[in-house]
Amino acid sequence: MAGLLVIGDVVTDIVAICAEPIATGTDTPADIVLRPGGSCANTACWAAHLGADVRILARAGYDTADWHIAQLTSAGVTPHVRVDRERPTAVVIAMVDPSGERTMLTNRGAGRHLGVADWAASLLDGVALLHVSGYTLFAEPGLELARLAMRQAAERGVQISVDPSSTRFLGEFGVERFLEETAPARIVFPNLEEALLLTGAADATAAAEALSARYGTAVVKLGAGGALLAEGGRVAARAPAPAAEVVDSTGAGDAFAAGFLAALLVGGSPETALQAGCAAGAAAVSQVGGRPTNSGFTLLTPIAELGRKLHH
């Protein structure tokens, strides 16, 4: 099976589930859990959960690298994780409000120093898709790494996708600069706010059409509203989000990208991939943390059906 390579962060997530609005200056009761996370690491684990052959390039710190590598391996991901002996692993504190919406405090730690020195062209051997987190692009040395990886992937005919990741960092980096740096990508996965920021459009449809004219394929994530897909400047498909009880939205967009890419890897159409992305995103919001659990959701009917069709 052709593989997926993801490049980005592994992160220690501290998730606080608040049953009431956060009270400034005093205590707020919360359930607090520790989870392995990181946007691209989450995508890698969800894609492996769906049966894809996945490898990840990342950096972890001296404090928790062994734990993160073990977590990735147990999830079925092949880890290429450089251990930084001078810095701790990235940490995100995610405060989740009663609606499931999250606010994040971020320290990128060792992940901030992932660079060209961590790259090997052999990472692309057997790879059909390269997925790059926007977080990698937003500062050196990650930007130089992303340039190199995308250039070599394009030379090999490997399809490239990119996730803009953060409106805050995207705005600071610069919209035009981001569009130029990610020009080799042929799939972009923004959420609605990122899509509007990247295009200046007034609505999701216009933003998707504008981004697809630039990248080829644009998949705009709309949360509970599902997602829409545009190709070559025109909306080609829409998919609703399956009904789900929202517990924690951490990693929902990462799971969506995994569902979409995993479906493409087994020969699915863009429409099937869109449905698979929505199914994975819905599963992600129904649990705490950004990685798949062992609770056994039957969530990826589109991929399962596609696999059966291809084998008969």
Disulfide bonds with the S-S distance in Angstrom:
none
